[in-house]
Amino acid sequence: MSLGYTQRIDSLNKKADDTLLGVRLGRVCIDKNIPVSRIASQLGVTRQTVYNWYVGTHVPNKELTPLINKLIAKYKK
């Protein structure tokens, strides 16, 4: 069961640079309430890594770019 996103994560994501792939992924996932654990599992990374992407403190490895773009397209619908 997912508890949803905190106001802090939502706020940090909204303030982050939306040109960053991880931030864009975060905006879609927060909007659709997609659990971080699901994204982490699908991409083979930790939940903390996904949170760092969402707030723009780290960027995903280039190798993950195609898969992240597919997830954004899938969940954006």
C-alpha positions as CSV (number, residue, x, y, z in Angstrom):
1,M,0.0,0.0,0.0
2,S,1.3,3.4,-1.0
3,L,1.0,6.3,1.5
4,G,1.3,8.9,-1.3
5,Y,3.7,11.8,-1.6
6,T,4.5,14.3,1.1
7,Q,3.9,18.0,0.7
8,R,7.7,18.4,0.9
9,I,8.4,16.2,-2.1
10,D,5.6,17.7,-4.1
11,S,6.9,21.2,-3.3
12,L,10.5,20.4,-4.1
13,N,9.5,18.8,-7.4
14,K,7.5,21.8,-8.4
15,K,10.4,24.1,-7.7
16,A,12.9,21.9,-9.5
17,D,14.1,22.4,-13.1
18,D,11.6,20.8,-15.4
19,T,14.1,20.3,-18.1
20,L,15.6,17.4,-16.0
21,L,14.3,14.0,-17.0
22,G,13.9,12.8,-13.3
23,V,11.9,15.9,-12.4
24,R,9.6,15.3,-15.3
25,L,9.2,11.7,-14.2
26,G,8.4,12.9,-10.7
27,R,5.7,15.3,-11.9
28,V,3.9,12.6,-13.7
29,C,4.2,10.1,-10.9
30,I,3.2,12.6,-8.2
31,D,0.2,13.7,-10.3
32,K,-0.9,10.1,-10.9
33,N,0.2,8.9,-7.4
34,I,2.5,6.2,-8.9
35,P,4.5,4.7,-5.9
36,V,8.2,5.4,-5.8
37,S,8.7,1.7,-5.0
38,R,7.1,0.8,-8.3
39,I,9.4,3.1,-10.3
40,A,12.5,2.0,-8.4
41,S,11.6,-1.6,-9.1
42,Q,11.0,-1.0,-12.8
43,L,14.3,0.8,-13.2
44,G,16.4,-1.3,-11.0
45,V,17.4,1.5,-8.6
46,T,16.7,2.4,-5.0
47,R,13.7,4.4,-3.8
48,Q,16.1,7.1,-2.6
49,T,17.6,7.4,-6.0
50,V,14.1,8.0,-7.5
51,Y,13.4,10.7,-4.9
52,N,16.7,12.4,-5.7
53,W,15.7,12.5,-9.4
54,Y,12.2,13.8,-8.5
55,V,13.7,16.9,-6.7
56,G,16.5,17.4,-9.1
57,T,19.4,16.7,-6.8
58,H,20.7,13.9,-9.1
59,V,20.0,13.0,-12.7
60,P,19.4,9.5,-14.1
61,N,22.1,7.6,-15.9
62,K,22.0,8.1,-19.7
63,E,21.4,4.4,-20.1
64,L,18.0,4.7,-18.3
65,T,16.8,7.6,-20.5
66,P,14.9,5.5,-23.0
67,L,13.1,3.5,-20.3
68,I,12.3,6.6,-18.3
69,N,10.8,8.2,-21.4
70,K,8.7,5.1,-21.9
71,L,7.4,5.3,-18.3
72,I,6.6,9.0,-18.6
73,A,4.6,8.3,-21.8
74,K,2.9,5.3,-20.2
75,Y,1.8,7.0,-17.0
76,K,1.0,10.4,-18.5
77,K,-2.0,8.9,-20.3
